[in-house]
Amino acid sequence: MKPTENLSRNTEAVADTLSAMIKREFTSYSCCDGYLNPSDPTMITADDRKKLVDWCYGVVDHCQFSRETVASAMEMVDRFLAIPSNSADAARVCDEALRDQSKFQ
């Protein structure tokens, strides 16, 4: 296989993956209205999230872990925070998240 063929296949694979991720972002993973755009100043903000991401990158860099770990962790954090806290099922969802992480993956 020629290097250019490999690059072309990789580019197509990346494009397909990004397309699938964007589709999921707008369908399955869409958040509630208040997440990262809060009207309540006591809620998490985009700046708070950035600080958390920076801290996570500092930890994985120090421990020499893969930086993809941060992406996976933040995806779970985003999904968890997207659940409305005033939901009647919020406590049940929190308990399930602590017991069974596969539901948030």
N, C-alpha and C positions, 0 to 999 in steps of 0.2 A: 504494500500500500504506500502510495506517495504521501509525503508530509502534507501536501495541500489537500488531499482527499480526507485525511484524518482531521485537519483543521475545519474543513467544510462540514464534516459529520458532527464535530464538536459544536460548531456554531449553530447547526440545526437543532441539536439536542438542547443547547442552552436556550434557544428561542422557544422551543416547545415547552420547556420547563417554566420559563418566565411567563409564557402565555397561560399555562395552567395555573400558576400562582396568582396572576392578576385576576383570572376568572374566579378563583376561590375567594380572593380578597373582597370581591364585590358581591359574592353570593353567600357562601358558607360562613365566612369569617367576619361578615360585616358587624360592626359594633353598635351599641346603643348610641343615642344622640349625644350623651354627655361625656363620653370617654374621650379624653384628650382635647375636648372643647367644652370644658365645664363652665356652667354658669355659677356653680357653687365654688367659691375660692378654697374650700377645704378639700376638694377633690384633687387627684393627681393631675398634673399638667404635663405638657410636652417637654418642658424644661426638666421636670422631675424624672420623666422617663429617660431623657438623655443622660442625666446624672447617673441613673441606675445602669444604663448600658455602658457608660464610661467606666464605672466601678467594676462591672462584670468583666470588661476587657482587661482591666488592670489585674484582676484575679487570675484569669486564664493565661495572660502573658507571664505573670510571676510563676505560676505553676507549670508553665509550658504545655498547656492543654491546647486542643484545637480551637480556633476562634469560632468555628461553626457551633460550638457548644453554646456560645452566647446567643446566636440566632435562634437555636432551638429553645433555649430558656426564655428568651423574650417573647417568642411566639406563644408559649404557654402562659406567660404573665399577661400578655395582651388578651388572650382568650378569657382568662379568669377575670380580668378587670372589666371586660366588656359586658359581663353579666350584671344587670341592674341590681344594685344593692338593696333597693326597696322591694325586690321580688319576694313573694311569699316563700319561694323555694330557695332563697339565697343561703340560708343556714344548711339546708340539705346538700346543696351543690358544693359548699365549702367542705363539708364532711366527706363527700364523695371524692373531691379533688385530693384531699389528704390521704384517703385510703386507696384510691385507684387512679393513678395518673394516666392510664391508657385512655380514659374518657376525655382527656384534654390534649391528646396527641393527634 
